[in-house]
Each structure stands twice: as structure tokens, then as C-alpha cells.
Amino acid sequence: MKSHSPADAKLLMGGVKGLKDAWRLGVLHVQYERLKKIQEEQKQQ
């Protein structure tokens, strides 16, 4: 999996404090979903 920047780790541990944090959390979620899909496809092969 991917390692997170210190700012991303703080966001994940501390929660959303504003619109910018919510946007970044959404980006992280999309990245997670893509990585999860790739991992599942590799398991099926």
C-alpha cells in the first residue's frame, strides 16, 4: 500500500476541520478505492 504524508496522517487521525480537509479526505478515499480495486483484480488472477 501507499505511505501517507504527515499532513495526511494528521487528517486521518484528527478528523476534518474545514472544507480543505474534507476535499483532501475525499481525494484520499478515491485513491483508496482505486488501490483496493487493483488489489482485488490481482487476487482474482
HTML snippet that shows the backbone in 3Dmol.js (N, CA, C, O; Angstrom):
<script src="https://3Dmol.org/build/3Dmol-min.js"></script>
<div id="view" style="width:600px;height:400px;position:relative"></div>
<script>
const pdb = `
ATOM      1  N   MET A   1       0.821  -1.186   0.000  1.00  0.00           N
ATOM      2  CA  MET A   1       0.000   0.000   0.000  1.00  0.00           C
ATOM      3  C   MET A   1       0.871   1.259   0.000  1.00  0.00           C
ATOM      4  O   MET A   1       2.099   1.190  -0.036  1.00  0.00           O
ATOM      5  N   LYS A   2       0.221   2.360   0.040  1.00  0.00           N
ATOM      6  CA  LYS A   2       0.869   3.664  -0.073  1.00  0.00           C
ATOM      7  C   LYS A   2       1.139   4.251   1.316  1.00  0.00           C
ATOM      8  O   LYS A   2       0.331   4.100   2.233  1.00  0.00           O
ATOM      9  N   SER A   3       2.275   4.916   1.455  1.00  0.00           N
ATOM     10  CA  SER A   3       2.534   5.624   2.710  1.00  0.00           C
ATOM     11  C   SER A   3       1.947   7.032   2.614  1.00  0.00           C
ATOM     12  O   SER A   3       1.881   7.616   1.532  1.00  0.00           O
ATOM     13  N   HIS A   4       1.532   7.558   3.737  1.00  0.00           N
ATOM     14  CA  HIS A   4       0.884   8.873   3.763  1.00  0.00           C
ATOM     15  C   HIS A   4       1.846   9.940   4.256  1.00  0.00           C
ATOM     16  O   HIS A   4       2.755   9.665   5.040  1.00  0.00           O
ATOM     17  N   SER A   5       1.633  11.153   3.788  1.00  0.00           N
ATOM     18  CA  SER A   5       2.412  12.294   4.257  1.00  0.00           C
ATOM     19  C   SER A   5       2.017  12.602   5.702  1.00  0.00           C
ATOM     20  O   SER A   5       0.944  12.190   6.142  1.00  0.00           O
ATOM     21  N   PRO A   6       2.859  13.316   6.443  1.00  0.00           N
ATOM     22  CA  PRO A   6       2.489  13.678   7.821  1.00  0.00           C
ATOM     23  C   PRO A   6       1.173  14.456   7.900  1.00  0.00           C
ATOM     24  O   PRO A   6       0.395  14.269   8.835  1.00  0.00           O
ATOM     25  N   ALA A   7       0.929  15.322   6.926  1.00  0.00           N
ATOM     26  CA  ALA A   7      -0.316  16.095   6.924  1.00  0.00           C
ATOM     27  C   ALA A   7      -1.523  15.175   6.725  1.00  0.00           C
ATOM     28  O   ALA A   7      -2.559  15.360   7.363  1.00  0.00           O
ATOM     29  N   ASP A   8      -1.388  14.185   5.840  1.00  0.00           N
ATOM     30  CA  ASP A   8      -2.481  13.246   5.612  1.00  0.00           C
ATOM     31  C   ASP A   8      -2.716  12.374   6.846  1.00  0.00           C
ATOM     32  O   ASP A   8      -3.862  12.095   7.199  1.00  0.00           O
ATOM     33  N   ALA A   9      -1.651  11.950   7.493  1.00  0.00           N
ATOM     34  CA  ALA A   9      -1.782  11.143   8.708  1.00  0.00           C
ATOM     35  C   ALA A   9      -2.498  11.943   9.804  1.00  0.00           C
ATOM     36  O   ALA A   9      -3.354  11.410  10.510  1.00  0.00           O
ATOM     37  N   LYS A  10      -2.144  13.210   9.938  1.00  0.00           N
ATOM     38  CA  LYS A  10      -2.794  14.070  10.931  1.00  0.00           C
ATOM     39  C   LYS A  10      -4.288  14.216  10.617  1.00  0.00           C
ATOM     40  O   LYS A  10      -5.124  14.189  11.520  1.00  0.00           O
ATOM     41  N   LEU A  11      -4.611  14.368   9.340  1.00  0.00           N
ATOM     42  CA  LEU A  11      -6.008  14.484   8.918  1.00  0.00           C
ATOM     43  C   LEU A  11      -6.767  13.205   9.239  1.00  0.00           C
ATOM     44  O   LEU A  11      -7.880  13.259   9.760  1.00  0.00           O
ATOM     45  N   LEU A  12      -6.172  12.051   8.932  1.00  0.00           N
ATOM     46  CA  LEU A  12      -6.835  10.781   9.179  1.00  0.00           C
ATOM     47  C   LEU A  12      -7.024  10.514  10.666  1.00  0.00           C
ATOM     48  O   LEU A  12      -8.036   9.941  11.070  1.00  0.00           O
ATOM     49  N   MET A  13      -6.069  10.921  11.474  1.00  0.00           N
ATOM     50  CA  MET A  13      -6.152  10.674  12.912  1.00  0.00           C
ATOM     51  C   MET A  13      -7.004  11.731  13.630  1.00  0.00           C
ATOM     52  O   MET A  13      -7.710  11.410  14.586  1.00  0.00           O
ATOM     53  N   GLY A  14      -6.940  12.982  13.174  1.00  0.00           N
ATOM     54  CA  GLY A  14      -7.609  14.072  13.872  1.00  0.00           C
ATOM     55  C   GLY A  14      -8.978  14.435  13.343  1.00  0.00           C
ATOM     56  O   GLY A  14      -9.772  15.057  14.049  1.00  0.00           O
ATOM     57  N   GLY A  15      -9.262  14.059  12.123  1.00  0.00           N
ATOM     58  CA  GLY A  15     -10.562  14.377  11.546  1.00  0.00           C
ATOM     59  C   GLY A  15     -10.553  15.672  10.756  1.00  0.00           C
ATOM     60  O   GLY A  15      -9.555  16.391  10.716  1.00  0.00           O
ATOM     61  N   VAL A  16     -11.667  15.950  10.141  1.00  0.00           N
ATOM     62  CA  VAL A  16     -11.835  17.099   9.260  1.00  0.00           C
ATOM     63  C   VAL A  16     -12.093  18.352  10.086  1.00  0.00           C
ATOM     64  O   VAL A  16     -12.905  18.343  11.011  1.00  0.00           O
ATOM     65  N   LYS A  17     -11.389  19.437   9.740  1.00  0.00           N
ATOM     66  CA  LYS A  17     -11.563  20.713  10.445  1.00  0.00           C
ATOM     67  C   LYS A  17     -12.153  21.803   9.546  1.00  0.00           C
ATOM     68  O   LYS A  17     -12.560  22.858  10.032  1.00  0.00           O
ATOM     69  N   GLY A  18     -12.197  21.546   8.236  1.00  0.00           N
ATOM     70  CA  GLY A  18     -12.726  22.551   7.326  1.00  0.00           C
ATOM     71  C   GLY A  18     -12.931  21.987   5.936  1.00  0.00           C
ATOM     72  O   GLY A  18     -12.787  20.785   5.709  1.00  0.00           O
ATOM     73  N   LEU A  19     -13.269  22.865   5.011  1.00  0.00           N
ATOM     74  CA  LEU A  19     -13.549  22.463   3.633  1.00  0.00           C
ATOM     75  C   LEU A  19     -12.321  21.860   2.968  1.00  0.00           C
ATOM     76  O   LEU A  19     -12.434  20.865   2.253  1.00  0.00           O
ATOM     77  N   LYS A  20     -11.164  22.440   3.190  1.00  0.00           N
ATOM     78  CA  LYS A  20      -9.928  21.929   2.589  1.00  0.00           C
ATOM     79  C   LYS A  20      -9.644  20.508   3.061  1.00  0.00           C
ATOM     80  O   LYS A  20      -9.246  19.657   2.266  1.00  0.00           O
ATOM     81  N   ASP A  21      -9.845  20.250   4.344  1.00  0.00           N
ATOM     82  CA  ASP A  21      -9.634  18.909   4.886  1.00  0.00           C
ATOM     83  C   ASP A  21     -10.638  17.919   4.300  1.00  0.00           C
ATOM     84  O   ASP A  21     -10.284  16.779   3.997  1.00  0.00           O
ATOM     85  N   ALA A  22     -11.872  18.346   4.143  1.00  0.00           N
ATOM     86  CA  ALA A  22     -12.900  17.478   3.567  1.00  0.00           C
ATOM     87  C   ALA A  22     -12.555  17.123   2.135  1.00  0.00           C
ATOM     88  O   ALA A  22     -12.727  15.977   1.721  1.00  0.00           O
ATOM     89  N   TRP A  23     -12.072  18.091   1.376  1.00  0.00           N
ATOM     90  CA  TRP A  23     -11.667  17.843  -0.004  1.00  0.00           C
ATOM     91  C   TRP A  23     -10.519  16.845  -0.047  1.00  0.00           C
ATOM     92  O   TRP A  23     -10.543  15.910  -0.848  1.00  0.00           O
ATOM     93  N   ARG A  24      -9.511  17.030   0.805  1.00  0.00           N
ATOM     94  CA  ARG A  24      -8.353  16.132   0.828  1.00  0.00           C
ATOM     95  C   ARG A  24      -8.772  14.724   1.240  1.00  0.00           C
ATOM     96  O   ARG A  24      -8.273  13.742   0.690  1.00  0.00           O
ATOM     97  N   LEU A  25      -9.676  14.621   2.195  1.00  0.00           N
ATOM     98  CA  LEU A  25     -10.167  13.316   2.626  1.00  0.00           C
ATOM     99  C   LEU A  25     -10.890  12.613   1.479  1.00  0.00           C
ATOM    100  O   LEU A  25     -10.779  11.396   1.329  1.00  0.00           O
ATOM    101  N   GLY A  26     -11.618  13.361   0.683  1.00  0.00           N
ATOM    102  CA  GLY A  26     -12.274  12.792  -0.490  1.00  0.00           C
ATOM    103  C   GLY A  26     -11.272  12.260  -1.497  1.00  0.00           C
ATOM    104  O   GLY A  26     -11.478  11.197  -2.083  1.00  0.00           O
ATOM    105  N   VAL A  27     -10.190  12.995  -1.699  1.00  0.00           N
ATOM    106  CA  VAL A  27      -9.126  12.559  -2.607  1.00  0.00           C
ATOM    107  C   VAL A  27      -8.494  11.262  -2.093  1.00  0.00           C
ATOM    108  O   VAL A  27      -8.262  10.329  -2.861  1.00  0.00           O
ATOM    109  N   LEU A  28      -8.221  11.214  -0.799  1.00  0.00           N
ATOM    110  CA  LEU A  28      -7.638  10.005  -0.208  1.00  0.00           C
ATOM    111  C   LEU A  28      -8.578   8.809  -0.358  1.00  0.00           C
ATOM    112  O   LEU A  28      -8.129   7.686  -0.586  1.00  0.00           O
ATOM    113  N   HIS A  29      -9.870   9.054  -0.231  1.00  0.00           N
ATOM    114  CA  HIS A  29     -10.844   7.978  -0.376  1.00  0.00           C
ATOM    115  C   HIS A  29     -10.849   7.429  -1.807  1.00  0.00           C
ATOM    116  O   HIS A  29     -10.895   6.215  -2.009  1.00  0.00           O
ATOM    117  N   VAL A  30     -10.801   8.311  -2.780  1.00  0.00           N
ATOM    118  CA  VAL A  30     -10.777   7.880  -4.185  1.00  0.00           C
ATOM    119  C   VAL A  30      -9.509   7.070  -4.460  1.00  0.00           C
ATOM    120  O   VAL A  30      -9.568   6.046  -5.140  1.00  0.00           O
ATOM    121  N   GLN A  31      -8.364   7.518  -3.938  1.00  0.00           N
ATOM    122  CA  GLN A  31      -7.118   6.769  -4.109  1.00  0.00           C
ATOM    123  C   GLN A  31      -7.229   5.385  -3.472  1.00  0.00           C
ATOM    124  O   GLN A  31      -6.778   4.392  -4.042  1.00  0.00           O
ATOM    125  N   TYR A  32      -7.832   5.331  -2.289  1.00  0.00           N
ATOM    126  CA  TYR A  32      -8.025   4.060  -1.599  1.00  0.00           C
ATOM    127  C   TYR A  32      -8.879   3.111  -2.437  1.00  0.00           C
ATOM    128  O   TYR A  32      -8.540   1.937  -2.591  1.00  0.00           O
ATOM    129  N   GLU A  33      -9.979   3.618  -2.972  1.00  0.00           N
ATOM    130  CA  GLU A  33     -10.874   2.781  -3.776  1.00  0.00           C
ATOM    131  C   GLU A  33     -10.146   2.239  -5.008  1.00  0.00           C
ATOM    132  O   GLU A  33     -10.323   1.074  -5.364  1.00  0.00           O
ATOM    133  N   ARG A  34      -9.330   3.071  -5.662  1.00  0.00           N
ATOM    134  CA  ARG A  34      -8.577   2.610  -6.835  1.00  0.00           C
ATOM    135  C   ARG A  34      -7.588   1.527  -6.461  1.00  0.00           C
ATOM    136  O   ARG A  34      -7.491   0.514  -7.154  1.00  0.00           O
ATOM    137  N   LEU A  35      -6.850   1.722  -5.374  1.00  0.00           N
ATOM    138  CA  LEU A  35      -5.878   0.717  -4.941  1.00  0.00           C
ATOM    139  C   LEU A  35      -6.573  -0.583  -4.542  1.00  0.00           C
ATOM    140  O   LEU A  35      -6.073  -1.672  -4.826  1.00  0.00           O
ATOM    141  N   LYS A  36      -7.718  -0.467  -3.887  1.00  0.00           N
ATOM    142  CA  LYS A  36      -8.487  -1.636  -3.469  1.00  0.00           C
ATOM    143  C   LYS A  36      -8.955  -2.428  -4.694  1.00  0.00           C
ATOM    144  O   LYS A  36      -8.887  -3.657  -4.701  1.00  0.00           O
ATOM    145  N   LYS A  37      -9.423  -1.736  -5.716  1.00  0.00           N
ATOM    146  CA  LYS A  37      -9.879  -2.389  -6.938  1.00  0.00           C
ATOM    147  C   LYS A  37      -8.736  -3.115  -7.633  1.00  0.00           C
ATOM    148  O   LYS A  37      -8.904  -4.246  -8.091  1.00  0.00           O
ATOM    149  N   ILE A  38      -7.578  -2.473  -7.713  1.00  0.00           N
ATOM    150  CA  ILE A  38      -6.410  -3.091  -8.337  1.00  0.00           C
ATOM    151  C   ILE A  38      -5.998  -4.338  -7.559  1.00  0.00           C
ATOM    152  O   ILE A  38      -5.685  -5.366  -8.158  1.00  0.00           O
ATOM    153  N   GLN A  39      -5.995  -4.254  -6.240  1.00  0.00           N
ATOM    154  CA  GLN A  39      -5.606  -5.378  -5.401  1.00  0.00           C
ATOM    155  C   GLN A  39      -6.576  -6.551  -5.592  1.00  0.00           C
ATOM    156  O   GLN A  39      -6.140  -7.700  -5.666  1.00  0.00           O
ATOM    157  N   GLU A  40      -7.859  -6.284  -5.670  1.00  0.00           N
ATOM    158  CA  GLU A  40      -8.845  -7.343  -5.867  1.00  0.00           C
ATOM    159  C   GLU A  40      -8.681  -7.993  -7.237  1.00  0.00           C
ATOM    160  O   GLU A  40      -8.841  -9.207  -7.369  1.00  0.00           O
ATOM    161  N   GLU A  41      -8.365  -7.199  -8.255  1.00  0.00           N
ATOM    162  CA  GLU A  41      -8.153  -7.749  -9.596  1.00  0.00           C
ATOM    163  C   GLU A  41      -6.924  -8.662  -9.621  1.00  0.00           C
ATOM    164  O   GLU A  41      -6.923  -9.684 -10.308  1.00  0.00           O
ATOM    165  N   GLN A  42      -5.887  -8.297  -8.879  1.00  0.00           N
ATOM    166  CA  GLN A  42      -4.681  -9.117  -8.836  1.00  0.00           C
ATOM    167  C   GLN A  42      -4.931 -10.429  -8.107  1.00  0.00           C
ATOM    168  O   GLN A  42      -4.342 -11.449  -8.462  1.00  0.00           O
ATOM    169  N   LYS A  43      -5.789 -10.423  -7.098  1.00  0.00           N
ATOM    170  CA  LYS A  43      -6.119 -11.646  -6.365  1.00  0.00           C
ATOM    171  C   LYS A  43      -6.906 -12.628  -7.243  1.00  0.00           C
ATOM    172  O   LYS A  43      -6.774 -13.843  -7.097  1.00  0.00           O
ATOM    173  N   GLN A  44      -7.713 -12.098  -8.141  1.00  0.00           N
ATOM    174  CA  GLN A  44      -8.535 -12.956  -9.000  1.00  0.00           C
ATOM    175  C   GLN A  44      -7.704 -13.644 -10.070  1.00  0.00           C
ATOM    176  O   GLN A  44      -8.113 -14.685 -10.584  1.00  0.00           O
ATOM    177  N   GLN A  45      -6.576 -13.104 -10.412  1.00  0.00           N
ATOM    178  CA  GLN A  45      -5.756 -13.671 -11.491  1.00  0.00           C
ATOM    179  C   GLN A  45      -4.884 -14.761 -11.017  1.00  0.00           C
ATOM    180  O   GLN A  45      -4.135 -15.339 -11.804  1.00  0.00           O
TER     181      GLN A  45
END
`;
const viewer = $3Dmol.createViewer("view");
viewer.addModel(pdb, "pdb");
viewer.setStyle({}, {cartoon: {color: "spectrum"}});
viewer.zoomTo();
viewer.render();
</script>
